[in-house]
């Protein structure tokens, strides 16, 4: 399950309903990262910010599957991964998770998709990242 945000007004609405999402309450730092993307980046014609709520197992393949994207129609630039530091560990969306983001370039200059997702720390240990 993911949330697609195309405009600042959608981000504003998400901030307003976020306290009521209980189990899926998005960490404030993640929402601040989305705000920073809207402030500093150009999404393009078909671009958006996608927040994947469930933790994923594999960076690229799970993200592409979740967003229904084809590897041949998009490009993932190298060295564009960004870790989002999240404070507090009591909520399920923060506990034992590490939040990351990267961008996907759509073909034919249609824009970019900025993906924000989490991975469990146990899976990161299996992959040898931490």
C-alpha positions as CSV (number, residue, x, y, z in Angstrom):
1,X,0.0,0.0,0.0
2,X,1.3,3.4,-0.9
3,X,0.2,7.1,-0.9
4,X,0.8,9.2,-4.0
5,X,1.2,12.9,-3.4
6,X,1.1,15.2,-6.5
7,X,0.5,18.7,-5.0
8,X,1.2,20.6,-1.8
9,X,-2.5,20.7,-1.0
10,X,-2.5,16.9,-0.9
11,X,0.5,17.0,1.5
12,X,-1.4,19.5,3.7
13,X,-4.4,17.2,3.8
14,X,-2.2,14.2,4.7
15,X,-0.6,16.2,7.5
16,X,-4.1,17.0,8.8
17,X,-5.3,13.4,8.8
18,X,-2.0,11.8,9.8
19,X,-2.8,11.8,13.6
20,X,-5.9,9.7,12.9
21,X,-4.1,7.0,10.9
22,X,-3.2,5.0,14.1
23,X,-1.1,2.1,12.9
24,X,0.0,3.8,9.7
25,X,0.8,7.2,11.2
26,X,3.7,8.6,9.1
27,X,6.7,10.0,11.0
28,X,7.0,13.8,11.0
29,X,10.5,13.6,9.5
30,X,9.1,11.7,6.5
31,X,6.5,14.4,6.0
32,X,9.2,17.0,6.3
33,X,11.2,15.2,3.6
34,X,8.2,15.4,1.3
35,X,7.9,19.1,2.0
36,X,11.5,19.5,1.1
37,X,11.0,17.7,-2.1
38,X,8.2,20.0,-3.1
39,X,10.3,23.0,-2.1
40,X,13.5,22.1,-4.0
41,X,12.6,19.6,-6.7
42,X,10.7,19.7,-10.0
43,X,8.3,16.7,-10.2
44,X,7.5,17.2,-13.9
45,X,4.3,16.5,-15.8
46,X,3.6,13.0,-14.5
47,X,5.8,13.0,-11.3
48,X,4.7,12.5,-7.7
49,X,6.0,11.5,-4.3
50,X,5.1,8.0,-3.3
51,X,5.2,6.9,0.4
52,X,5.2,3.1,0.8
53,X,3.6,2.3,4.1
54,X,4.5,-1.4,4.5
55,X,8.2,-2.3,5.0
56,X,9.8,-3.7,1.8
57,X,12.3,-6.5,1.4
58,X,14.3,-5.5,-1.7
59,X,14.9,-1.9,-2.7
60,X,14.3,-1.9,-6.4
61,X,12.2,-4.9,-7.2
62,X,9.6,-4.4,-4.4
63,X,9.3,-0.6,-5.1
64,X,8.8,-1.2,-8.9
65,X,6.2,-3.9,-8.1
66,X,4.4,-1.7,-5.6
67,X,4.2,1.3,-8.0
68,X,3.4,-0.9,-11.0
69,X,6.4,0.4,-13.0
70,X,8.3,-1.4,-15.7
71,X,12.1,-1.5,-15.4
72,X,12.4,-0.8,-19.2
73,X,10.4,2.4,-19.0
74,X,12.2,4.1,-16.0
75,X,15.7,4.9,-14.9
76,X,17.1,4.8,-11.4
77,X,20.1,7.2,-11.2
78,X,23.1,6.0,-9.2
79,X,24.0,7.6,-5.8
80,X,20.6,9.2,-5.2
81,X,19.7,7.2,-2.1
82,X,18.9,9.3,1.0
83,X,18.4,8.1,4.5
84,X,15.7,9.9,6.6
85,X,16.7,10.0,10.3
86,X,13.6,9.4,12.4
87,X,13.5,10.2,16.2
88,X,11.6,8.2,18.7
89,X,11.0,4.4,18.5
90,X,7.7,3.8,20.3
91,X,5.3,3.9,17.3
92,X,5.1,0.9,14.9
93,X,6.0,3.0,11.9
94,X,9.3,4.0,13.7
95,X,10.1,0.8,15.7
96,X,12.8,-1.4,14.1
97,X,12.6,0.4,10.8
98,X,14.9,2.6,8.7
99,X,13.4,5.1,6.3
100,X,15.0,5.8,2.9
101,X,14.2,7.7,-0.3
102,X,15.4,7.8,-3.9
103,X,14.1,9.1,-7.2
104,X,13.0,7.3,-10.3
105,X,13.2,9.1,-13.7
106,X,10.3,8.4,-16.0
107,X,11.0,7.9,-19.7
108,X,10.5,10.7,-22.3
109,X,11.1,13.5,-19.8
110,X,7.6,13.0,-18.2
111,X,9.0,13.7,-14.7
112,X,10.3,12.0,-11.6
113,X,8.8,9.8,-8.9
114,X,10.3,10.3,-5.5
115,X,9.9,7.1,-3.5
116,X,10.0,7.1,0.3
117,X,9.9,3.6,1.9
118,X,11.0,1.8,5.0
119,X,12.9,-1.5,5.5
120,X,13.1,-3.5,8.7
121,X,16.4,-3.5,10.5
122,X,16.4,-7.3,10.6
123,X,16.2,-7.3,6.7
124,X,19.0,-4.7,6.5
125,X,21.2,-7.0,8.6
126,X,20.4,-9.9,6.3
127,X,21.5,-7.8,3.3
128,X,24.7,-6.7,5.2
129,X,23.8,-3.0,5.2
130,X,24.0,-2.6,9.0
